[in-house]
Amino acid sequence: MTCDVNATDDCWLLSAIASLSVHRSLLKKVVPLEQNFQDGYNGSFTFRFWQYGQWEEVRIDDLLPTQDNNLIYLSSPEKHEFWSSLLEKAYAKMKGGYRALDMGFPHEAMVDMTGGVTEVLKVASLPRDLPAFLRNLLAKGALINCANCQGPLEQQSELGIMYRHAYSLTAVEKVKTAHGVVDLVRIMNPWGNTEWQGPWSDLKGPEWNTVSVEEQQRLDRVRREDGEFWMSVSDFRQHFEMMEVCHLTETLSESGSSVSPWCCIMHHGSWVPNITAGGPAQSGCFSKNPQFYFILSEVDRCPDRSKKTCSFVLALMQKHQRRRGIDLAIALHVYPAHPKNTYLSPDDLRARPPIRCSPQYSSRQEVVLRDSLPPGRYIIVPSTSEPNQQGDFLLRVLTEQGNAAM
């Protein structure tokens, strides 16, 4: 799928839709595919979006805003294709109108359209073996968006990369050339045009002359500006600054797919003044915060057998943040569990520091902590930066198959 944009700054939404469109099992969760303009057509369409742990339906009519007989917002280069425009309208309705879609972040839409957990990473801080890191993410079905945030909005760099514009990273491959093996990443511009013009570009990259026809066919390489292009990993590091990763759960896996997504367990909870709502770890009220017990037993499958650890992702989301107009500063702390209990007493918490925690208290809607620990029993404590604050939250625990949270 490719998209054109006319008068809105919602490339962040386009990037999420583009990622969604290449995964049919994800797409049909949001866009019921049996809907059309013929069978049972009544002038309305229904879409689904994930909100705080459940899928909610949004129904819209099929009237789309136009100017001079052209769609004002998202449109498809295919004259009779309207599903993406209707999806945009449904999403705008859920968010409060088209203006609410101006200038957002892809990870916001990715959560609403997949029910996944997203984290924002700086490309400069990613592991040295970036191809292996990316392969591991994609092997778990992660959806990856990236951007260069340095220049003027959606202006092109000398090599064709648009500043402050959301792209999708869809593959990483070892490519055989006449001079050896090269690691390349595949990037998609959701606008369907305006591509990378540096080494390995579709139209101007002489590097492709060193790659066999069979290898190019394996990569589905095309010699046209369709918005999808390859570039080297080193160029990716140099020309992209931020990366947003959406981790998927097993409920969205495709049958017959080699993707092995995370197992997800959800906990709904509340901070209640004078009852459960404590403050930060250094305060005397911290023991009033809710606690959640989880067990790590499934060791990561990695070549380095000497490092026996279990990976996990924790995501703490405050509910109804925009509706309430209140932004709580929230954080996550992880402690070793008590040898005999599934909770920690105030004395236990005072006696030991957390072994993992989110970097700082944040007023973002969701705080994400991705890490690994040796096999064992642990306690998760979600907290607010100030004592006696009120709010509801959703805690999601993503682990490898075989681990448990309760």
PyMOL commands that set and color helices and strands:
alter all, ss='L'
color gray80, all
select helices_A, chain A and resi 11-21+24-30+83-95+98-101+106-114+123-125+130-139+206-210+213-218+233-239+250-252+286-288+321-324+346-351
alter helices_A, ss='H'
color red, helices_A
select strands_A, chain A and resi 44-51+54-61+66-67+70-71+117-122+143-147+167-177+180-188+228-232+242-247+263-271+292-296+310-318+330-336+356-357+366-373+376-384+391-399+404-405
alter strands_A, ss='S'
color yellow, strands_A
deselect
rebuild
show_as cartoon
